[in-house]
Structures are given as C-alpha cells and as structure tokens.
Amino acid sequence: MNEKKTTDSQIKASRNWEKKNRKKATIASYRRTARSFIRNHANEEDIEELRQLLHEREKLIKEG
C-alpha cells in the first residue's frame, strides 16, 4: 500500500512558509546538511577541521 504521510495542503503550506521565510529556511537546510555530514560521512580529519572552524566562529561571535 502506498500511503501519503503529508497532505497536499500541508505541503502547500510548507512551501508558502519557505517562500515567506527564505533566510530561515536556508539556514535550517544548512543545519540539516551539516548534521547529516557529521553523523554519516565525516572522518577524523573532517571532524578536526570542523572543530577548528567552530572555535574560530565562537571567537567571532563572542567578540561582536
């Protein structure tokens, strides 16, 4: 059986929200992609590089 989990009206509402909130939708997409990469594909080198990038970003946020 091929059941739809999301109604057409809900999909339409989601698309409308994404259009009205492009920046939030883009950031949410980046967040999901980053988490997926870390969980499923990152190796030790990647993780170390990400740690360094996070440390630098934290410093920038605290400064400004």
CORDA-V662624 format. One record per residue. N is the residue number from 1. RES is the residue in one letter. PHI is phi in degrees with one decimal (none if undefined). Layout:
n={N;N}
res={RES;RES}
phi={PHI;PHI}
//
This chain:
n={1;2;3;4;5;6;7;8;9;10;11;12;13;14;15;16;17;18;19;20;21;22;23;24;25;26;27;28;29;30;31;32;33;34;35;36;37;38;39;40;41;42;43;44;45;46;47;48;49;50;51;52;53;54;55;56;57;58;59;60;61;62;63;64}
res={M;N;E;K;K;T;T;D;S;Q;I;K;A;S;R;N;W;E;K;K;N;R;K;K;A;T;I;A;S;Y;R;R;T;A;R;S;F;I;R;N;H;A;N;E;E;D;I;E;E;L;R;Q;L;L;H;E;R;E;K;L;I;K;E;G}
phi={none;-110.8;-93.0;-85.8;-87.6;-117.2;-73.3;-60.7;-67.1;-68.7;-60.9;-61.5;-63.6;-63.8;-63.9;-63.0;-60.9;-60.7;-65.4;-78.1;-128.2;-55.4;-63.7;-61.9;-65.3;-64.9;-62.7;-62.0;-65.7;-59.1;-61.8;-62.4;-65.1;-62.3;-62.8;-62.6;-60.0;-62.6;-69.2;-112.7;-134.4;-68.1;-104.6;-59.7;-62.2;-59.8;-63.6;-64.3;-62.2;-63.8;-59.0;-64.1;-62.9;-64.4;-61.3;-62.7;-66.2;-59.6;-61.3;-62.3;-66.1;-67.2;-72.5;-125.7}
//
